[in-house]
Amino acid sequence: MAKVLVACEYSGRVRDAFAAYGHSAVSCDLLPCEGREDLEHYQGDIRDILYDSWDCVLSFPPCTHLASSGARWFKEKQADGRQQEGIDFFKLFTELDHIPYTAIENPVGIMSTHYRKPDQIIQPWMFGHPETKATCLWLKGLPLLVPTNVVEGREPRIWKLPPSEERAKLRSLTYQGIADAMAQQWSQCLPI
Protein backbone atom coordinates (compact mmCIF):
# COMPACT_ATOMS: atom_id res chain seq x y z
CA MET A 1 0.00 0.00 0.00
CA ALA A 2 1.51 3.29 -1.13
CA LYS A 3 1.29 6.54 0.79
CA VAL A 4 -0.27 9.00 -1.67
CA LEU A 5 -0.64 12.73 -1.08
CA VAL A 6 -3.10 14.59 -3.29
CA ALA A 7 -2.13 18.24 -2.96
CA CYS A 8 -4.49 21.16 -3.53
CA GLU A 9 -7.61 19.00 -3.81
CA TYR A 10 -10.77 19.90 -1.91
CA SER A 11 -13.11 17.57 -3.83
CA GLY A 12 -11.49 14.32 -2.72
CA ARG A 13 -12.07 12.78 -6.16
CA VAL A 14 -8.47 11.76 -6.81
CA ARG A 15 -7.85 10.82 -3.18
CA ASP A 16 -11.00 8.67 -3.13
CA ALA A 17 -10.03 6.96 -6.39
CA PHE A 18 -6.59 6.00 -5.04
CA ALA A 19 -8.09 4.83 -1.75
CA ALA A 20 -10.41 2.55 -3.75
CA TYR A 21 -7.24 0.82 -5.04
CA GLY A 22 -6.06 0.22 -1.47
CA HIS A 23 -3.62 3.08 -1.07
CA SER A 24 -3.26 5.22 2.02
CA ALA A 25 -4.40 8.42 0.31
CA VAL A 26 -4.54 11.85 1.94
CA SER A 27 -5.86 15.03 0.36
CA CYS A 28 -4.81 18.52 1.34
CA ASP A 29 -6.33 21.91 0.62
CA LEU A 30 -7.09 25.20 2.32
CA LEU A 31 -10.78 24.32 1.87
CA PRO A 32 -12.60 21.52 3.70
CA CYS A 33 -12.94 18.27 1.77
CA GLU A 34 -16.17 17.51 -0.06
CA GLY A 35 -15.28 13.83 -0.67
CA ARG A 36 -15.65 10.80 1.56
CA GLU A 37 -15.61 11.78 5.21
CA ASP A 38 -13.99 8.50 6.31
CA LEU A 39 -10.74 9.32 4.46
CA GLU A 40 -8.02 11.67 5.64
CA HIS A 41 -7.97 15.31 4.57
CA TYR A 42 -5.52 17.87 5.88
CA GLN A 43 -7.10 21.32 5.80
CA GLY A 44 -4.22 23.76 5.78
CA ASP A 45 -1.03 24.75 3.99
CA ILE A 46 0.43 21.92 1.89
CA ARG A 47 3.92 22.89 3.04
CA ASP A 48 2.99 21.57 6.50
CA ILE A 49 2.95 17.97 5.20
CA LEU A 50 4.58 18.06 1.74
CA TYR A 51 7.99 16.92 2.97
CA ASP A 52 6.72 13.92 4.97
CA SER A 53 7.53 10.41 3.70
CA TRP A 54 5.19 9.98 0.72
CA ASP A 55 5.56 7.40 -2.04
CA CYS A 56 3.62 9.55 -4.49
CA VAL A 57 2.55 13.19 -4.62
CA LEU A 58 -0.14 14.26 -7.09
CA SER A 59 -0.50 18.02 -7.13
CA PHE A 60 -3.12 20.34 -8.56
CA PRO A 61 -1.66 23.81 -7.81
CA PRO A 62 -3.95 26.80 -8.36
CA CYS A 63 -3.79 28.08 -11.94
CA THR A 64 -5.43 31.46 -11.39
CA HIS A 65 -2.26 33.38 -12.20
CA LEU A 66 -0.72 30.82 -14.58
CA ALA A 67 -3.37 29.73 -17.11
CA SER A 68 -3.38 31.10 -20.64
CA SER A 69 -7.12 31.70 -20.29
CA GLY A 70 -6.28 34.66 -18.04
CA ALA A 71 -3.53 36.11 -20.23
CA ARG A 72 -5.28 39.47 -20.50
CA TRP A 73 -4.51 40.04 -16.79
CA PHE A 74 -0.87 38.86 -16.90
CA LYS A 75 0.62 42.37 -17.00
CA GLU A 76 -1.23 43.38 -13.82
CA LYS A 77 -0.40 40.06 -12.11
CA GLN A 78 3.27 40.40 -12.99
CA ALA A 79 3.39 43.96 -11.64
CA ASP A 80 1.85 43.13 -8.28
CA GLY A 81 3.71 39.81 -7.81
CA ARG A 82 0.72 37.44 -7.94
CA GLN A 83 2.05 35.64 -11.00
CA GLN A 84 5.47 35.06 -9.43
CA GLU A 85 3.76 33.71 -6.30
CA GLY A 86 1.86 31.25 -8.50
CA ILE A 87 5.06 30.21 -10.29
CA ASP A 88 6.92 29.74 -7.01
CA PHE A 89 4.09 27.66 -5.55
CA PHE A 90 3.94 25.45 -8.67
CA LYS A 91 7.70 24.92 -8.48
CA LEU A 92 7.42 23.52 -4.92
CA PHE A 93 6.10 20.37 -6.57
CA THR A 94 8.98 20.17 -9.07
CA GLU A 95 11.55 19.99 -6.27
CA LEU A 96 10.44 16.76 -4.60
CA ASP A 97 13.59 14.80 -5.37
CA HIS A 98 13.00 12.40 -2.47
CA ILE A 99 9.60 11.32 -3.84
CA PRO A 100 9.83 8.70 -6.61
CA TYR A 101 6.41 9.30 -8.19
CA THR A 102 4.97 12.75 -8.84
CA ALA A 103 2.43 14.36 -11.12
CA ILE A 104 1.61 18.04 -11.46
CA GLU A 105 -1.65 19.04 -13.17
CA ASN A 106 -2.36 22.47 -14.59
CA PRO A 107 -4.08 23.92 -17.65
CA VAL A 108 -2.19 25.20 -20.65
CA GLY A 109 -0.31 28.25 -19.43
CA ILE A 110 2.99 29.87 -18.63
CA MET A 111 4.57 26.90 -16.83
CA SER A 112 5.50 25.40 -20.20
CA THR A 113 8.06 28.20 -20.48
CA HIS A 114 8.77 28.95 -16.79
CA TYR A 115 9.37 25.28 -15.98
CA ARG A 116 9.27 22.95 -19.00
CA LYS A 117 6.86 21.55 -21.55
CA PRO A 118 4.39 19.07 -20.04
CA ASP A 119 4.86 15.35 -20.59
CA GLN A 120 1.25 15.03 -21.72
CA ILE A 121 -1.86 17.08 -22.49
CA ILE A 122 -5.15 15.28 -21.87
CA GLN A 123 -8.80 16.17 -22.43
CA PRO A 124 -11.94 15.11 -20.51
CA TRP A 125 -13.40 13.59 -23.71
CA MET A 126 -10.59 11.00 -23.59
CA PHE A 127 -11.98 9.71 -20.28
CA GLY A 128 -15.75 9.61 -20.80
CA HIS A 129 -16.75 13.28 -20.43
CA PRO A 130 -18.07 15.03 -23.58
CA GLU A 131 -16.17 18.23 -22.86
CA THR A 132 -12.97 20.02 -23.73
CA LYS A 133 -10.50 21.31 -21.16
CA ALA A 134 -6.86 20.88 -22.15
CA THR A 135 -4.99 19.70 -19.08
CA CYS A 136 -1.21 19.43 -18.83
CA LEU A 137 0.58 16.75 -16.83
CA TRP A 138 4.20 16.92 -15.71
CA LEU A 139 5.21 13.42 -14.61
CA LYS A 140 8.07 11.78 -12.72
CA GLY A 141 8.16 7.98 -12.45
CA LEU A 142 4.59 7.66 -13.76
CA PRO A 143 3.52 6.65 -17.28
CA LEU A 144 1.45 8.76 -19.63
CA LEU A 145 -2.28 8.26 -19.12
CA VAL A 146 -3.95 6.07 -21.72
CA PRO A 147 -7.45 7.22 -22.77
CA THR A 148 -10.13 4.98 -21.27
CA ASN A 149 -13.34 6.11 -22.99
CA VAL A 150 -13.12 8.49 -25.97
CA VAL A 151 -16.52 10.17 -26.46
CA GLU A 152 -18.10 12.64 -28.90
CA GLY A 153 -19.99 15.85 -28.13
CA ARG A 154 -16.96 17.86 -27.14
CA GLU A 155 -18.13 21.13 -25.58
CA PRO A 156 -16.11 23.79 -23.72
CA ARG A 157 -18.60 23.73 -20.81
CA ILE A 158 -16.09 24.82 -18.15
CA TRP A 159 -14.90 27.76 -20.25
CA LYS A 160 -18.52 28.92 -20.65
CA LEU A 161 -19.39 28.90 -16.94
CA PRO A 162 -21.02 32.19 -15.95
CA PRO A 163 -19.61 34.26 -13.08
CA SER A 164 -20.67 32.94 -9.68
CA GLU A 165 -19.34 32.31 -6.19
CA GLU A 166 -18.79 28.64 -7.10
CA ARG A 167 -17.14 29.24 -10.50
CA ALA A 168 -13.52 28.83 -9.34
CA LYS A 169 -14.33 25.61 -7.48
CA LEU A 170 -16.23 24.19 -10.45
CA ARG A 171 -13.41 25.06 -12.84
CA SER A 172 -10.84 23.33 -10.63
CA LEU A 173 -12.67 20.01 -10.22
CA THR A 174 -10.91 16.97 -11.62
CA TYR A 175 -13.22 15.01 -13.89
CA GLN A 176 -14.15 11.66 -12.33
CA GLY A 177 -13.04 9.73 -15.43
CA ILE A 178 -9.58 11.31 -15.20
CA ALA A 179 -9.34 10.65 -11.44
CA ASP A 180 -10.30 7.01 -12.02
CA ALA A 181 -7.77 6.63 -14.86
CA MET A 182 -5.00 8.11 -12.69
CA ALA A 183 -5.76 5.70 -9.86
CA GLN A 184 -6.18 2.63 -12.06
CA GLN A 185 -3.17 3.21 -14.29
CA TRP A 186 -0.71 4.76 -11.85
CA SER A 187 -1.49 2.29 -9.05
CA GLN A 188 0.29 -0.32 -11.13
CA CYS A 189 3.57 1.59 -10.60
CA LEU A 190 3.21 2.22 -6.88
CA PRO A 191 4.44 -0.02 -4.06
CA ILE A 192 1.90 -2.49 -2.70
Stockholm file with secondary structure:
# STOCKHOLM 1.0

chainA/1-192         MAKVLVACEYSGRVRDAFAAYGHSAVSCDLLPCEGREDLEHYQGDIRDILYDSWDCVLSFPPCTHLASSGARWFKEKQADGRQQEGIDFFKLFTELDHIPYTAIENPVGIMSTHYRKPDQIIQPWMFGHPETKATCLWLKGLPLLVPTNVVEGREPRIWKLPPSEERAKLRSLTYQGIADAMAQQWSQCLPI
#=GR chainA/1-192 SS CCEEEEETCSSCHHHHHHHHTTCEEEEEESSCCCSCTTSEEEESCGGGTTTSCCSEEEECCCCTTTBGGGGGGHHHHHHTTHHHHHHHHHHHTTCCTTCSEEEEEEESBTHHHHTCCCSEEECGGGBTCSBCCCEEEEEESSCCCCCSBCCSCCBCTTTTCCSCTTHHHHHHCCCHHHHHHHHHHHTTTSCC
#=GC SS_cons         CCEEEEETCSSCHHHHHHHHTTCEEEEEESSCCCSCTTSEEEESCGGGTTTSCCSEEEECCCCTTTBGGGGGGHHHHHHTTHHHHHHHHHHHTTCCTTCSEEEEEEESBTHHHHTCCCSEEECGGGBTCSBCCCEEEEEESSCCCCCSBCCSCCBCTTTTCCSCTTHHHHHHCCCHHHHHHHHHHHTTTSCC
//
